[in-house]
């Protein structure tokens, strides 16, 4: 299996909203704790190390691209 | 504090020391370092018929308990050396580990959940006892010449041998060795003499080890705490040893002052907080940082490195002494064959290939444990916190909690192995160590496969599950037959189950008890080919 990046939710807005709302009222530290737990729970649910590694690679690339763009704008 | 040095040995002048000039005595093997690894290696070599000189720069054993956890695999090796029974009789047998977070138990594991093995998952035994029993065994073997206070101070590599210069209380002398095996520990001076680097990762957190003597009612289990109430924010370990001695291991911070923290009056309140009383005496206190590192090559010319001299890990997995013992059992039969010229010298390269891969695995496992115990960043600490809280209610969380993954033998991906040609649903694959199982012989006590392997001569051995006619085993190969009219019986069915055996199934075992090849219906030609491959004969 490889990482699916096609849209898997019938209503993507609902999924995004659910994650957003989970962070409502939390300070940054609490939010980071929540994300850490969420990542571990979802990673275990996926249960496939190759898919997890692909997901990590994609997330890292996005993060690095975004921070590079930010630096160029400054 | 209790007396630390348990046994002293006398230096004795050897007639080699009277030789002068170019007239140095010649030996096939010199082993340097009479710790658990060097002693075990020397015994294995001697039992195979080699004469061994074993040198040690000290004259005593027992500076603190040091390594305390010896694995099933190590005990099976020691059984082959004739010392396993003494170790187990003195040792504390355990297989249960418990992990706590704060005050609450998080989960527990059983390292040997099944019956039908001669040896337990682990025993705890002070290293000085293990060394003393090994020295006793050495003294029964005329082929080992153990020389205390013989310190190697010079090493010259020649084309096909090594010249050693050895310092003694009577001055220096030289000997010539076909092979030198350096088992001289993490601070190996032979490693420096061959100019090898020993690079790796240093962990900054400091750990305090205290062995305390007390009578206590704790069960014989390995207890590990994250963030216990008696040692907030850090980890702690409690483990039982023989003689009412308990190993306590407390994580300190990286800025702790070792000189201050080591003082018994400063250690005492920490331990008293943990135990809830202060009715104990100290046997040993040590403060350490650990390193995970290995030599790039374990073989330098005719000098071969084994144990801590070759690789070093953090202690939270009992992977130090046990992996050194696995080095010894891996090397002994190979070096014996090379010295007898029944295998080419290239066989020794497979010692490096197999044991360096094992060292990498041990380093990886112990680095992961250490990183879990001492997170390197705020985010690592946050992820650990998430795992620990998820572990309260989820199974996957429990399994992610890493309080040390305890030593299991590596499975070698080795050129000595013959790839499976048949279909297997289980059983040890080529490169794996032989699992034990209970078997019985007519008119004798129940026995174990590991015992049958010893009786068969600790050489290349065919383990066959009878199917009428016996397999035509190559010359010099031992045979263990299960079933049939003259074989061992497998009344519990465990040998058959653990080896995924059908009538006719045969495993070719190496002299160290690892699987070299396996067949559903072995032909003589296939066995000959597998044997040649396993002996490094191309």
Interface residues (C-beta under 8 A of the other chain):
Chain A: X32 X33 X36 X37 X39 X40 X41 X44
Chain B: X379 X382 X383 X385 X386 X387 X389 X390 X394 X396 X397 X400
